[in-house]
Amino acid sequence: MSQALRADNRYDDTSIEAAVIAQLDRVTIGEDGQSVVSEGHIYNVVSVNGVVRILIDMDKASLDEMEELAPLLGGLANDVEGVKRAIVKPRPVAPEGRRAIPGVDQVLLIHSGKGGVGKSTITANLAMSLAHKGLRVGVLDADVYGPSQPVLFGLSGRVEATANGTKITPREAHGIKVMSLGFLLPHEQALVWRGSLVDEGVPQLFFDVDWGELDVLLVDLPPGTSDVHLAIAHRVETAGVITVTAPGQTSVHDVMRGMEMFADLAIPCLGIVENMAGLTCPKCATVSVPFGQDGGRDLAQLVGAPLLSTLPFRLEVAQDCDAGVFQAAGSQQAIFEALGSQVFDILSDRKGDAL
C-alpha cells in the first residue's frame, strides 16, 4: 500500500503536507541562501484528499517572486508521493467588514458555475432535509436576477415589515423561513441592480430581514461569478459553500472558476453535489447520460473537496418543485435525506458541537 494512503484507502493528508514542506524547504532565496520555508514565503501547505495548495504569503514575497516561484514549487510538490495535483496561490485573505447575522448560527452558500443545473431545487430540498433533522432553517434567494425559491416553496404575494417597521418579515413554508426578491418585485419586472446598487442592496437581504433564531441559513446564489457573490463574500460571515455541478465537463470548468474565487476570498468549499447524473427511461428502465458523465467525481479529484451526492434526473421531482410541492418519493427522497445528513455533520463539525 502506498504510504500516502491509510488503511481505509483515504489519503493521509497530514503526512503529505509534511512531505511537501520538506521538499519545498530545499528551495532557497536571497544571497544568504535561506529556504522559502524558513523565511516565511510559504504561508501554509494544505492537502485535501491529495490535492495540495501551497499558499504564498504576499507580505513576504513580491508578485515577481510569486510568479517565479510558482512553477518551481508546484513541480517539486507534484514529485511527492500521494500528491495528485499541486496548486500554488497567494494565501487567501478574508475581507474586512464581514458580519454575522444576528440570531443565525451559520450561513451556507449554494453555488453553481452554470444556470439550469438544479441549484435552486437542491437548495430547497436540502433545506427540507435539514428541517426534518430538527434544525431551524431559513432560505435566502440571493439569485437576484432569476429568483426561484417562491415557486419552489409554493409562495406568492409580498412580504411585510415587522410591527416596528425596522425589518422585513420573511415568508414561511414547511416550517422554513424564506426571503426572496421575488416577494418584492412584480412578477414580470426584471431587476436592474448593478455595481454599487448590488453592493448595498444584497447585504440588506441578509441584515434587514427578521430571521429570528436559525441554526442555518441556506443562500441560493446566482450561477457563475458576479457582483452579488463579491458583495456577500465581503459583507457576510459564512461557514462555506456547497458547489452544484452537472456531470458534463463544460459545467465542471465553469464551476472551477467560481470555486477558485471563493478560495481566494477565504470561503471554503465544504462539498460538491452532482445533479442530473443519468436519466432512467420510464418505459424500458434504460439509463442514459444526456447531461454528461462523471463530472462531479472529476471535479472532486481536481479540487480535493468531497463529493457529497450524485443525484439522477427525475421528472417527478422537477414537476413537484414547479408546483411548490416537496413530495420526492422513493430513492430520490432517500438521496436528499442522505445529503442532508452529510451537510448536518459538516455544519456540526464546524460549530464544534452538536447542532
C-alpha positions, 0 to 999 in steps of 0.5 A: 500500500502506498504510504500516502494512503491509510488503511481505509484507502483515504489519503493521509493528508497530514503526512503529505503536507509534511512531505511537501514542506520538506521538499519545498524547504530545499528551495532557497532565496536571497544571497544568504541562501535561506529556504522559502520555508524558513523565511516565511514565503510559504504561508501554509501547505494544505492537502485535501484528499491529495490535492495540495495548495501551497499558499504564498504569503504576499507580505513576504514575497513580491508578485515577481517572486510569486510568479517565479516561484510558482512553477518551481514549487508546484513541480517539486510538490507534484514529485511527492508521493500521494500528491495528485495535483499541486496548486500554488496561490497567494494565501487567501485573505478574508475581507474586512467588514464581514458580519454575522447575522444576528440570531443565525448560527451559520450561513451556507452558500449554494453555488453553481458555475452554470444556470439550469443545473438544479441549484435552486431545487437542491437548495430547497430540498436540502433545506427540507432535509435539514428541517426534518433533522430538527434544525431551524432553517431559513432560505435566502434567494440571493439569485437576484436576477432569476429568483426561484425559491417562491415557486419552489416553496409554493409562495406568492404575494409580498412580504411585510415589515415587522410591527416596528417597521425596522425589518422585513418579515420573511415568508414561511413554508414547511416550517422554513423561513424564506426571503426572496426578491421575488416577494418584492418585485412584480412578477414580470419586472426584471431587476436592474441592480448593478455595481454599487446598487448590488453592493448595498442592496444584497447585504440588506437581504441578509441584515434587514430581514427578521430571521429570528433564531436559525441554526442555518441559513441556506443562500441560493446564489446566482450561477457563475461569478458576479457582483452579488457573490463579491458583495456577500463574500465581503459583507457576510460571515459564512461557514462555506459553500456547497458547489452544484455541478452537472456531470458534463465537463463544460459545467465542471470548468465553469464551476472551477472558476467560481470555486477558485474565487471563493478560495481566494476570498477565504470561503471554503468549499465544504462539498460538491453535489452532482445533479442530473447524473443519468436519466432512467427511461420510464418505459424500458428502465434504460439509463442514459447520460444526456447531461454528461458523465462523471463530472462531479467525481472529476471535479472532486479529484481536481479540487480535493473537496468531497463529493457529497451526492450524485443525484439522477434526473427525475421528472417527478421531482422537477414537476413537484418543485414547479408546483411548490410541492416537496413530495420526492418519493422513493430513492430520490427522497432517500438521496436528499435525506442522505445529503442532508445528513452529510451537510448536518455533520459538516455544519456540526463539525464546524460549530464544534458541537452538536447542532 
